[in-house]
Amino acid sequence: MERRMKALSISEEQVMAALWACGKPATRRQIAAKLPPDCVWADSTLLNFLLRLEAKGYVRPEKQGNKNIYTPLVRRVTYCGAVSAAHLQTLYGGDLRSMVAALS
């Protein structure tokens, strides 16, 4: 991936998508409110994913009072571009036409 981005699990991608959907730095509760309905996770599970994302360089927590506010360090468009480029190379050998054909 671009700039040596560490790969994310599907669950980590869901957390990042929820954080991006918040549109600004957000608390754990705000992030949880943006998760898809099928993500019925315990608070500790979401916090664990946020810790993993911090370790991978995707988010930065900042203590405000008794809460952490999470700021995305990678923009959605940057991540999506890097993932798409990696898939283009890995799955389609760099052949953009094959990738587009698979999507239609």
C-alpha positions, -999 to +999 in steps of 0.1 A: +000+000+000+010+036-005+035+050+020+038+016+036+003+017+051-003-012+074-031-035+063-064-032+082-088-060+091-124-057+079-134-047+115-107-020+116-119-007+083-154-005+097-141+016+127-122+039+104-152+043+081-173+052+112-147+077+123-145+093+088-183+095+088-182+116+120-165+143+099-143+155+128-124+140+157-148+119+178-153+100+210-157+063+212-195+067+216-197+090+185-177+064+165-200+036+178-231+055+167-217+055+131-209+018+129-231-005+107-260-021+126-243-056+124-214-043+145-228-050+179-195-048+198-188-044+235-172-011+244-140-029+252-140-044+217-143-010+200-116+004+223-093-026+214-098-018+177-090+019+183-058+008+202-048-013+172-055+016+148-034+039+169-005+013+169-008+011+131-007+049+128-043+055+116-057+074+146-044+096+174-062+097+207-062+130+227-074+131+263-102+156+269-114+154+305-123+118+311-127+109+274-104+102+245-111+121+213-099+101+182-085+120+152-080+101+119-044+105+107-051+090+073-078+105+050-104+082+036-095+091-001-058+083+007-066+049+023-091+039-005-066+049-032-038+028-015-061-002-011-073+000-047-038+003-060-027-027-040-056-047-052-050-037-088-014-050-085-021-081-064-054-093-080-051-080-115-014-078-122-017-040-128-043-045-156-068-017-149-091-029-177-095-063-160-102-046-127-129-024-142-144-053-161-147-072-129-166-043-113-192-041-141 
